[in-house]
Structures are given as structure tokens and as C-alpha cells.
Amino acid sequence: MQLYKNNAKTLLATSAVISWLLLLVYVLLNAESKLAGAGVPGVAFPFLSNLLNVVFIVSVFLFQRLHTDMLKGIDFIGYLWNLFSKAGVAAYLSVALYLVYRVYINYAEVEYTLLLHVVYQINFGLLVLFLSKAFYIWRQLLLYHKNKFLQIAWDWFELLLAATLLLTLFNFNYTSYVFLPLLALMGFYILFLCTNLKWVAYLTFNNKSRSLVLLGAILLSCYIFVRFFYNMSDNESLVIDYTDVGFLLLAMLFVGTYTLAAFLVSLFSLPTSSVFEQKSEDLLNFQRLSLSIQQGQSEAQVYDMLVESTIKASDASAAWFDIIRNSDPQVTHVLNINESQIKSIRHLLQAYNIHNMDYINNNLGRNPGFRELTLPWKSMAILPIKTSKHLSGVLYLLKDVEGGFDHETVNVLRTFTSQTTLTIENLRLVSESLQNERYKEELKIATQVQESLNPKTFPTDSWFEISTHSVAAKEVGGDFYDFLQLSESRIAIIIGDVSGKGISAAFHMAQMKGIFHGLMQQDMAPSEFMKQANSALSRCLERTSFITSSLYIIDYRMQGFMFARAGHCHTLYYNSMMDDVFYFKTDGLGLGIIRDDKRYAAHIREMYYDYNPGDVMVIYTDGIVEARSPGNEEYGEDRLQYMLKQTYHLEADDIKYAIINDVNDFTGPDNVYDDQTLLVIKFRPIQQNT
Amino acid sequence: MKITQEIKENTVIMTLDGELDASSSVILDEELSDPEIMKYAKVLVNCQDLNYISSAGLGVFISHLQRFEDAQIKLIFYNMQDKVRNVFEILGLDLLMTIVSDYEEARTIANE
């Protein structure tokens, strides 16, 4: 297609040049013979000259038609500039040429008819070039935002106009009474077409002023051509008078009328264009606001946009925006107002009880409070950004004229704020759901880690029974327990709780178990273990995290156990000899709270206790004692103690079930807020065979 | 969770109201991280309406403890409910932090 066009263009250009040259030769020969043969034309073939004429016009017009088709886009100023720079200047050239000729004639003081013909012929070429260029550029603009009717109307116009070339071809005089009414009708048709100037509405204020200059220059070109050719038509010596060509007249009528119409419409729409510009900018801003969710912009960026757009939309002279964080306003986006002025206005508003509400005052001067402040502003708009339950910001706009916030402006501003509210709300929802998704995934992994880390079975031995229970809450993960057989008669048992949740808790839990297995290989006392563990954790735990833990080393041969507590829940104990249930209330600081080894050492206590057969030890995490009833009461240490009092005579498994059932009764079904871990250890009587 | 701040001379009185759990501890952390606070020599925390504190909430206090100590800012808790105090005690924090019974006592200790 492109190739075809290029070929066609080359062909048309060649035929245009050849026909023009032939026309020139014809004219010169004719003029020569006119001069020689006393007014009787020697080689007069009007048909030939008309044919060449038509061929030239058709070639140039078709060439421009193809050429203009390739122009795309809505750069209207670009079109106008194209028209002026490539064709409009032709008129000025033709004037220059004619003037040079006149000066030469005056200087030489002879009528030089042949030269006049050359000038006339060149000007004719320029005229056709100008008309064709203008004609098709105007077509491009006229058909902007076209509908089917307009397209058909234009196609007919082009066809009818082309038909008028037939008049020239057959040498009819278009001014005869037969054709005159038809031409008049064409004139009306042109007037109708010239009302299609939609593109002018899309010009901004600046572009309109530039287009006025260009259109003016093009109008002047039209005038120059018309004047030149009508002046020349009086010249007796002309061989061909181009004012006789009806096609050119109509084309000029169209080009001139359309240019004039565009000029006038641009001129008169100039005062209103800033309004339309504002409207379309408002629309764009609305769109940008709603798009910001998809583009993943932050709240701060949305507020930037809001403030910028509202200031432009209302033409405010001063403004500031309060972001509400933790119910405290923070001033951002300050425009032309200082801190003390903001403060005084805020005080006054508070005094009037106008606080974070939609408020418009178009006459601040009438208010005695504002008059006293002697501020330069006369109208104010307060626009809160809030949903039914959440206030996220308040926008303050000030103008230095009275009645600055008219109904229309306020409507636009309110649309902005409601759109912002929606955007902010949606942004929050999106980030929340993303967060939730990530959270769920994390917790799933954490739960898996927790489950895989806690031992499923304890060693069964003849000298003690142990029963374990562990349930992970949906939201919190971090309980752990483990054991290590130190020697044939000694076992180390650890229980603990890592603060925090999700991946990081699971990670620290695994770390803690590593520390347990690593350090206990060296068989150290529980207090020493806590010190070393604290030192190790200090290097890797984040500042807000800590771990509570208790470590027990039970020595069957010695019939006793040693333990140390690092911030973990107190150990519940039943002493069978004294038939008493109590807590070992020892001191001990959680791990990772003090990161100074020496200072930590002062906070850890070790205890040794001789056990009796039948004694029961209950160790657990805070998920048990802090379990809550639907009425928000805590299960508590006392109730746990009471349960052991009731059940100590049972086997370890049964004691555990009794306690867990009681806790579940207390909380109600599906009400586990925190991980619950419970270990029940019951010491058996000494076996005779060991 | 609601946190309110009141400033009296060189003392910040922070009142905690509600449950300090993982989500509300973020707000507490923001409040305590505020550089403004470092301008005052004493921070009194009124725990009268603090009904519950989770490990995340404790973590926030723990993380700021050292910073306050370094800046020689006194951090004093008062009016603490028994069950909340129990949590502090079990963890061993009562030996690191100053927890007193009422406002008067807090003022006296702060002015020492």
C-alpha cells in the first residue's frame, strides 16, 4: 500500500510538473504570436490549454490528497504550521515575485509581456499548490470526530467540486445563468461544511493563541491570491484568465471560509477555553486518583495528588493538609501559609466547634473571630477525608476573595475528596488482604515447623511417667519443648515460649532447640545453660523479641531434680509426702531481655529439689493460665493448682486430660488464642531391680 | 487500645487503655519511638486501664528499656492491675523496671 502510494505520488508529481511546463510553453507561444500577429491568436487551441490546466490541477490535488492522508494524530497546531510553512508562504512568495517584476519593468521602462506571463504562470502554480494543501489539511480537521453523515457530505462535496472541472474542460462559462444557481448552491454547501470545527474545542488556551496567529497568516495568503488574480484579470494581454476556472473559485471559497470560521471560533472561544481546560484536567485527576490503586501507589502519593488537584480546581491561594495519625493531626502540604497562621486558625475553629467537619465559609470578613486574626484570606473550605468510621485527613483551602468557593467548585472539591476516601480505603483493603495472605502462609509454615520440632514421644522409663499436650493457636506460634537423655539416670527437659509469631517465631524456636542440644552435650547446670543461651540469643534476637524457658535436669539415681527458670511460667508441684500442691516461685529473667552477660547472670536462680515417689510436676506455657473464658476471664494459676489438687493421684495421662478438659470447658469450643503446651511428669516409686 | 499522652513540666504521662496485643503494640512502639519523648527526663506509664499485655507488648517495652536507660530517662509504671503485674513478674521484668502502686509514689520516685 505504501509502495503504491509512493509510486502514485511520483507519477502525480511528474504529471503536474510536465503539464505545468507544457502550459507555460503554450502560453508563451500564444503571447508571442499575439504580439506578432496583431491581436489574432496564431496557435489558439483553447481545448488543449484547458486540458493541460485540468491535468495540472487534478495532479496537484491528488498528490496532496495522498500526502495528507499520511498525517495522523491530533496535533492541530502541527497541521496549521504544516499548512502555513509549506503553502501559506507561497502567497507571500508570489507577491514578492510580482513586486520584483514591477520594479524591473519600471527600471527597464518597457512592457515585457512574456515575463509577465511567466510570473503569472508561476503564481498560478503556487495558487494551486496552496489551495490543494489547504483543502486537504482542512479536510483532515473538518472530519475530526466525524460521523457517518459528515463523511458522506464531505465525499459528495469533493465529488461535486471535481465535477466543476468539467466546466473548464469543455470551456463552459460558469457565470452563465444556467450554472450560477448551481454555484450558489455549492456556496451554501461550503458554508454548511465550514460549521464543523470541533477540533478548536480541543485547543488549550496557549494553543489557541498560537493558532490565531497561524490562521491569520493563512487568511492573509488567501486575500493576497484573490487580489492578485482579480487584478490581473483586467489585463488585456493575458492568454488564459484563471479567474474563469470555477473549480479554483469554489476551492478558494471553501479554504477562505473555513479559515475565517476557524479564526473567528478560536478567537471567541478563547475566553472560555481555560474553563474547559480546568474541566478536562479535573476529569483527568479523578481518573488518576482511581487509577492509583492499580498502580500500587502509597497513601502519601494519593494525598499529594488530592492537594495538587484541589488547589488547581479551586484556584486556592493558600492551603494545608492535616494527616490524622493516632487521632493527632500532622500538617503536610503547606502552601502560602505559615505555622502560626495555621495554629491560630485551628484554635479559632476549635473554639467555634468546627472540627474535622465539612465546612464552607465564603465570607470570613463577617466573622469577628477571623477579623481579629487579620489574615489575608476571605473564604475558606474545610474538607475532611473520612469514611463512616475513620478520619484519615482534613484538607483546608483558603482564597483571598469573598465567595471564592461557589457551588460548582465545592461540588468538584467534594467529588475529589470522596474519590480520595474511596481510593485510600481501597488501598488499605488491598494492602490488608495482601498482608493477611502473607500472614496465613507464614503461620502455616510456622505451624509445620513447630509440629516437626516438638518430639512426638518421650522415653518411657520405669521411674517416671510423662504425658504431653500441645496445641498451636491459629494466630500465635512459639511454644516448644524437648528432652535430652544425658546419661542412663539423667534426663534434661526444656519448655519454652518464643515471643512473636509466624516465621520469625518458628525460626527462633528452632534456634533455641539447637542451643539446647548443643549446650547440653556439655552437660551443664540449668543456670549455666540459661546464661549461655542468653548470650547466644543476644546476638541474633531482634530487640523486641525474647524467649521464656525453663530447664529441668532430673536425676533418678539422686532422686532429685535441678531447674532454672528464665521468665517462664512457674512450675506447679504436688509433694506426696506433705500432700501439698504449690508453685515454685523462683526468680528468673526471660532470655534476650538483658543482653549484657554479666548483668543477666545476676538474674538467674537455680534450684535443687529432692522428689518423692508419687510427686507430680506440671509444666506448661502461658497459653494455659492465660486461656480466656467467653466473659474474658483468665483461667489463672489458682484454678490450675486446684485441678492438680483434685487429680494428683491419677496417672500422668489422666491428670493431663483432666486439666485440658477443664481448660476447654472454661474457654468454650474453638477459643484457643495462644499456643497451649502442657507436660505432666509423675515420679514412680523406686524399682527394686535397679 | 488507646494511648494518651499528657505532659507536665519535664514528665510525660502515658495512659494505656485496653489490651496491648500484637497489633496495638505497633502504636505503642510509634509513641515510644517519637524523638520528642527523649526531651523529657521522666516517662510515667499509667496502667490502670491496661487489661492485658501480650508478649509483643512486653517486647516493645523491653526494646525501649535500654534506650531510656542510656538516655537516663526514668520509666515508671504505676496503677498496674494484678494479672498484668503477674505477667511482668513471671518474666522477671519487675526487677528491671520500676513498677509502683500509684501516681503519688511514681512522682516521688521520679523526683529522686
Interface residues (C-beta under 8 A of the other chain):
Chain A: N326 G478 D497 S499 G500 K501 R543 T544 S545 F546 T548 A566 G567 H568 C569 H570 D587 G588 L589 G590 I593 I594 R595 H603 D622 E634 G636
Chain B: I3 A22 I27 D29 E30 E31 S55 A56 L58 G59 V60 I62 S63 L65 Q66 K83 V87 I90 L91 G92 L93 L95 L96
